[in-house]
Amino acid sequence: MKKLSIFIILAILPFIVLAAFVNPLYDDYSYANNVLRVGFYDAQINLYHQWAGRYFSNILLSLNPIVWGNFTLYKIVPLFIIWLTYASIFCFIQTLLKKSLEMSIKLCGAGLLTVLFLNGMPDPLDGIYWIPGSLSYQFANILTFFLLALLMKAFENPPKPRISLIIVSYFLIVAIVGSSETSMVFLLFIISSLTAVSFIQTSPNRWIWLGLWALTILCSFLVMASPGNEIRSLAFANRHQFFYSVGMALAQEVRFIATWITNPGFILISIFTVPMAQKLIEENELQKKYFFLHPLISTALLLGLIFCGLFPPYWATGILGQHRSVNVAYFFFLIGWFLLLFNWVAYFNQKGVEMEFRLPKFVYAIGLPLLLISLLATNNSREAVIDLVSGQASTYNQEMRQRSFQLAQCAQLSENVCKINEIQTFPNLISRKSYFNPISFNYERNYWILKLKTNFN
């Protein structure tokens, strides 16, 4: 287990080091300018009425460190996101399995899932390294799994639910729904499903679940009622085409799931999980408490959950666009998949099907080295290493610092025409060439002008 822990640290390390080279882009400056121009409170009013109903992420993005000119703190936020991703997965596993597994195994399990997420996520820039993306989407994912862990803890003893934890859950629901439309749809799907199950089973806590569901509906209405949603969607002529959105979301679901399940690291971890699931199901009461649904129903729910991550962008804009929402779908798919494996094992166990899932030692002897290679030398892990070793990340950071210096100089000299060096280097994981355009240039230039006119220096 010690060797596995070292591997997990090594696998995450390139993603951590890359954070030192990230820089604000595009919407970072747009949100900062809004606050610098009208102040924090009025900025929230403007955003809700002119941009989007994401009341919680609007607040977070208005607290962007660059509002105070702190570009160093901006680089710390991705570290915060990576750590909380790991912590949320661990808390979920810890609450689900409790004393069924040794602490070291649960810690490593959370680590492997975190590495698998970083390795396979469709858009690392928007998911981890770019604050407008990470705080709107991945942070909501994190809060969702903290919420699920909290609810499991709250209803651990059904006759005596822990009211204090339920109250905290209410606050988390408000935050998650107000982060993005995708997170809103995901949580609405999850809470609706759990509420329905509680009523089907006539749970003594079904009315509490109904209250949680009602709050989710109320917050969702607040998000959707924003005038800014319609204003923003006017830029997309193909928006609000229901059947087209459903068809494209289903097609993309097939495409992405095919990609995810053929990831070598994903396949190997799945193989290693099945024997552990069999052992835990046989020795504990997990089946009665958590894995009582028919696995076909669980499979349908997981597929429905992934659909929830792909339908909103097509409905709102007519295109999938950047893969921020797909990051959300992948995060839920990843954890949902391993829960589904447990569910199938529990089902066969309940039916008395004698299946020997224990793997011979040579499978581990061959599989573990292959797992290390696959999670260190494929997909995003490979790109992270390339960005670092090739010097692209460092060069990009220097070019961005020079760009900011030139823009600041232009602002100080009040020059009408500002000449800056074009960015030539675009590391795969922490930058995107399309984010450098005339609109983003104006955002950046206005930021440095506003900085001179305010007391946020």
Secondary structure, DSSP 4 states (H G I P E B T S, - for coil): -HHHHHHHHHHHHHHHHHGGG----THHHHHHHHHHHH-HHHHHHHHHHHT---HHHHHHHHT-GGGGT-HHHHHHHHHHHHHHHHHHHHHHHHHHHGGGS-HHHHHHHHHHHHHHHHHH-S-HIIIIISHHHIIIIIHHHHHHHHHHHHHHHHTSSTTS--HHHHHHHHHHHHHHHTT-HHHHHHHHHHHHHHHHHHHHTT-TTHHHHHHHHHHHHHHHHHHHT-HHHHHHHTT-TT-S-HHHHHHHHHHHHHHHHHHHHT-HHHHHHHHHHHHHHHHHHHHSSHHHHT--S-HHHHHHHHHHHHHHHHHHHHHHHSS--STHHHHHHHHHHHHHHHHHHHHHHHHHHHTT-----PPPHHHHHHHHHHHHHHHHHSHHHHHHHHHHHTSHHHHHHHHHHHHHHHHHHHHHHT-SS---PPP----TTT--GGG-SHHHHHHHHHHHHHHHHSS--
